[in-house]
Amino acid sequence: MDAIRLFLLGRRLTKLAEGAMRGSSTGVPPSVALIIQDVVGHDRTPITDIVARTGLPQSYVSSTIADLARRRLIRTVADPSDGRRTLARVAPGFTRRLGARGAMPVGDAIAASAGTNEPRRVAEITATLERLAAQLSIAPAQPPPPRRGSARPKRVS
């Protein structure tokens, strides 16, 4: 594979993911979902690290985190070791709400791109993409499990 073909594959996969995310029931733009997922997977993470992991512009990540904090979905605090940096974490109960919405399936987007509705073929392509993601050390996007002893969701005040 040459660099151009790899680039085209990356663009195609990005478009597949964006299409699947737009078709999900979350109603969240793909770039915002990417930021949220990153914060869910990296508790108390600096904005600069979110930028590095997502590839999104720093100004966009900062403004999105600020908006999510205003909506009480994300909490931000000054980094105790460097007061100039902001750390982001999900608000209590937010991962529970995320989990309730369910995953964003990609089967329909893959079927459309591959030009097939054959479930076996779609499953084969999906499995190949899962193996590739694992080989490239791309962690699965899953919210952390609920904490023990929290039977009822607590209200965020």
Buried (B, 14 or more C-beta within 10 A) or exposed (E): EEEEEEEEEEEEBEEBBBBBBBEBEBEBEBBBBBBBBBBBBBEEBBBEBBBEBBEBEEEBBBEBBBEBBEEEBBBBEEEEEEEEBBBBBBBBBBBBEBBEEEEBEBBBBBBBBBEBEEEEBBEBBBEEBEEEBEEEEEEEBEBEEEEEEEEEEEEEE
